[in-house]
């Protein structure tokens, strides 16, 4: 099991939106939009335009066509999922798709689960978040929660229909790998009786390259950082 890379922090949406063997890698933090954000972006564009509202408009075909306001909103929404900000729930109740994905295929639920936010995971499930939505690396929310050792999040996801056999590696295999399956504190009984066991998963679009990282000059440090001045 290789160490899990620290998630990036920058978010930039994109439209069609590897784990080392046996590892549940960290969800990528770069924002990108799944097809659903294109629809949300279209709504945002309609709300800001002063022209004829009766004129038909097509959804953006790529991230380059998304309004800046839509990109900024997407960044804020995914950050809310990471930081346990309940305002995310208000946005979803107002019409933001609960299963919107970033360019790594990470959903709000994936990010909330991976960061251990039980208080956000449960209401996200109630609002229609898909407990079996995989990210672009084929990872499930519940496997990520097992890997990060958030048992309350694991239980909330299982109660919400998560399939412990979904994803690669799946939650059951991940628990076995880290000695969290058997014993009094293990997940064996929970997974065996899971309501969603065998339900399968919802695949995400393949993960796409992070554009900021692609543009980064080697040796210059993470995106947005300046290289440290040479000492001496």
C-alpha positions in Angstrom: 0.0 0.0 0.0 1.6 3.2 -1.1 1.1 6.4 0.9 -1.9 8.5 -0.1 -0.9 11.7 -1.8 -2.0 14.9 -0.1 -5.0 16.4 -2.1 -4.3 19.5 -4.1 -6.3 22.6 -3.1 -6.9 24.5 -6.3 -10.2 24.1 -8.1 -10.8 24.8 -11.7 -13.9 23.2 -13.3 -13.8 21.4 -16.6 -16.6 19.8 -18.6 -16.5 16.0 -19.2 -16.0 15.6 -16.0 -4.3 5.3 -9.9 -4.3 4.3 -7.4 -1.3 2.2 -6.5 -2.5 -1.4 -6.2 -4.5 -1.8 -3.0 -4.7 1.9 -2.0 -7.6 4.3 -1.8 -5.9 7.4 -3.0 -6.9 10.9 -1.9 -9.7 12.5 -3.9 -8.2 15.2 -6.1 -9.1 18.7 -5.0 -8.9 20.4 -8.4 -12.4 21.4 -9.4 -13.8 20.4 -12.7 -17.4 20.2 -13.8 -19.2 17.1 -14.8 -21.9 17.4 -17.4 -24.3 18.6 -14.7 -22.3 21.7 -14.1 -22.8 22.7 -17.7 -26.5 22.8 -17.0 -25.9 24.8 -13.8 -23.6 27.2 -15.7 -26.3 27.7 -18.3 -28.7 28.7 -15.6 -26.1 31.1 -14.1 -25.6 32.6 -17.6 -29.4 33.1 -18.0 -29.6 34.8 -14.7 -26.9 37.3 -15.5 -27.7 38.1 -19.1 -29.7 41.3 -19.9 -30.7 40.2 -23.4 -33.8 38.5 -24.6 -34.7 35.7 -22.1 -36.7 33.9 -24.8 -33.6 33.3 -26.9 -32.6 29.6 -26.7 -29.1 28.9 -25.4 -27.0 25.8 -25.6 -25.1 24.4 -22.6 -21.4 25.2 -22.7 -19.4 22.6 -24.7 -16.2 23.0 -22.7 -14.8 24.6 -19.6 -13.6 27.5 -21.7 -17.2 28.5 -22.4 -18.3 28.4 -18.7 -18.9 31.9 -17.2 -16.4 33.0 -14.6 -19.2 33.2 -12.1 -20.0 29.5 -12.6 -16.3 28.6 -12.2 -16.1 30.5 -9.0 -19.3 29.0 -7.6 -18.1 25.5 -8.4 -14.8 26.2 -6.5 -16.7 27.4 -3.5 -19.1 24.5 -3.5 -16.4 21.8 -3.6 -14.5 23.7 -0.9 -17.6 23.6 1.3 -17.7 19.8 0.9 -14.1 19.6 2.2 -14.5 22.0 5.1 -17.9 20.8 6.4 -19.7 23.9 5.5 -23.5 23.4 5.7 -24.2 26.1 3.2 -23.5 23.5 0.6 -26.8 21.9 1.6 -28.7 25.2 1.0 -27.2 25.4 -2.5 -28.3 21.8 -3.2 -31.8 22.5 -1.9 -31.9 25.6 -4.2 -31.1 23.4 -7.2 -27.4 22.6 -7.4 -27.1 18.9 -8.5 -26.2 16.8 -5.5 -24.0 14.6 -7.6 -21.9 17.2 -9.4 -18.4 16.0 -10.0 -15.0 17.7 -10.3 -12.4 16.9 -13.0 -11.2 13.9 -11.0 -14.7 12.6 -10.7 -15.0 13.5 -7.0 -18.5 14.3 -5.8 -19.5 16.4 -2.9 -20.1 13.2 -1.0 -16.7 11.8 -1.8 -14.9 14.9 -0.5 -17.1 15.2 2.6 -16.5 11.5 3.4 -12.8 11.5 2.7 -12.4 14.5 5.1 -14.5 12.8 7.8 -17.5 15.1 7.9 -20.3 12.9 9.2 -22.5 15.9 9.8 -22.4 16.7 6.1 -22.4 13.1 4.7 -25.8 12.1 6.2 -27.8 15.1 4.9 -26.1 14.9 1.5 -27.4 11.3 1.2 -30.8 12.6 2.2 -30.7 15.2 -0.5 -30.0 12.6 -3.2 -26.2 12.2 -3.2 -25.3 8.8 -4.8 -23.5 6.7 -2.1 -22.1 4.5 -4.9 -20.8 7.2 -7.2 -17.2 6.3 -8.0 -14.6 8.9 -8.8 -12.4 9.0 -11.9 -10.0 6.6 -10.3 -12.7 4.0 -9.6 -12.7 4.7 -5.9 -15.8 4.6 -3.7 -16.8 7.0 -0.9 -17.0 4.2 1.6 -13.6 2.7 0.7 -12.1 6.2 1.2 -13.7 6.5 4.6 -12.4 3.1 5.6 -9.0 4.0 4.5 -9.0 7.3 6.4 -10.4 5.5 9.5 -13.7 7.4 9.8 -16.0 4.7 11.2 -18.9 7.0 11.7 -18.7 8.1 8.1 -18.5 4.5 7.0 -21.7 3.7 9.0 -23.5 6.7 7.6 -22.6 5.7 4.0 -23.6 2.0 4.5 -26.9 3.2 6.0 -27.3 5.4 2.9 -27.0 2.5 0.6 -23.2 2.3 -0.1 -22.1 -1.0 -1.6 -19.0 -2.3 0.3 -18.1 -4.3 -2.8 -18.1 -1.3 -5.2 -15.0 0.3 -6.5 -11.4 -0.7 -6.8 -10.2 -1.4 -4.2 -13.6 -1.9 -2.6 -14.4 -1.1 1.1 -14.3 -4.7 2.2 -10.9 -5.3 0.6 -9.6 -2.0 2.0 -10.7 -3.0 5.5 -9.1 -6.4 5.2 -5.9 -4.8 4.0 -5.7 -2.6 7.1 -6.9 -5.1 9.6 -10.2 -3.3 10.0 -12.5 -6.1 8.8 -12.5 -8.6 11.6 -12.7 -8.3 15.4 -15.1 -6.5 17.7 -14.3 -3.1 16.0 -14.2 -4.5 12.5 -16.6 -3.8 9.7 -17.3 -7.5 8.7 -20.8 -7.6 10.2 -21.7 -4.1 9.0 -20.6 -4.9 5.4 -22.3 -8.3 5.4 -25.6 -6.8 6.3 -25.3 -3.6 4.2 -28.6 -2.8 2.5 -26.7 -1.8 -0.6 -24.4 -4.8 -0.7 -24.1 -6.0 -4.4 -26.0 -2.9 -5.7 -23.1 -1.9 -7.9 -21.7 1.5 -8.6 -22.1 4.6 -10.8 -18.9 5.1 -12.8 -17.5 8.6 -13.2 -15.9 10.1 -16.3 -12.3 9.2 -16.5 -10.1 11.6 -14.5 -8.5 14.3 -16.6 -5.2 16.0 -16.2 -5.0 18.9 -13.8 -4.5 22.0 -16.0 -2.7 24.0 -13.4 -0.2 21.2 -12.7 0.3 20.7 -16.5 1.3 24.4 -16.8 3.5 24.4 -13.7 7.2 24.9 -14.4 9.2 21.9 -12.9 10.9 22.9 -9.7 8.7 26.0 -9.1 6.7 24.5 -6.3 2.9 23.9 -6.1 0.5 26.0 -8.2 0.2 29.5 -6.8 3.5 29.3 -4.9 6.7 31.1 -5.8 10.0 29.3 -5.5 11.9 30.1 -2.3 14.9 32.5 -2.7 18.3 30.8 -2.8 20.0 31.0 0.5 23.6 32.3 1.0 
